[in-house]
Amino acid sequence: MSWIPTLSPAGPQAESLRFILWVTLGLAAVILTLIIALVFVALHRYRARGRGEGDARQTEGNVKLEVVWTVVPALIIAGLFILMVGEVHGIDPAPPPGRKPDIVVVGHQWWWEVRYPGSGVVTANELHVPVGRRLLLRMESADVIHDFWAPQLTRKIDMVPGHPNTIWMEVDRPGVYDGECAAFCGAQHANMRFKVFAQPPAQFQAWLKKQAGPAAPPRDSTAIAGVMLFLGNGLCARCHTIRGLSAGPDIGPDLTHIGGRTTLAAATLPNTDSAMARWLKDPQAVKPGNHMPDLHLSDADVHALVTYLESLK
């Protein structure tokens, strides 16, 4: 059932959540079946057998029945509570004292900042993780409450301004896994998505090493014109950073290696030349309400910027 992410886990945390889901659904199915059966028994046994028989005989004060329908649901709820507490404690215990996070994820309206402490790597909307390694993720928010959720990998976790949370994640097999914000956070909440790329350890290390490097210098006149536009008139560099070129105030995503990403605008668009041009030309038409202003760029300006930004692999 890979079309239902929760039912196709790719890690031990999600596997535990699937177990809880199946137990809960199983109990619900048993209860529903019992209720339906009792309804049909009552319909058959106490159906009217003729006209004018009056109301059925009323029975009051059945103590045994009242005890049963009070105690049994209470036991079921207590059992589910104990099961869930045990499973959640097993998959997401408190980190040991002094344990530093492997990845820091910061939720913004409406995109994800991803940092790899110790390496200097900063990216956006795409997490790269090594397969088979248990990772500690630190969750922060830059503005409002967000909720990080990768259904095939781990549980939901709130990202509350001023109150960082942590969560464990481990991926069993290579692949690309979808994620999203699961707490309404404003106009573009539905377009605040991300992807998790699970890679073999050697491939992940190669990616991390490449990401740690500065942006590649432009190689042709069009790309050089794009650099001048990026830096000039306080356009792009007011909000974005390109390591080795400019250090913006981190209002928008780090663009150092944007050309190597698969999506734009928090997985709203594929990362292609045409999609990049569409985004730069009129970002509000693509994602209404986002914080990227209309820079009133000409077609030539857009072409130059796209040429430069897509070269940043």
Disulfide bonds with the S-S distance in Angstrom:
none
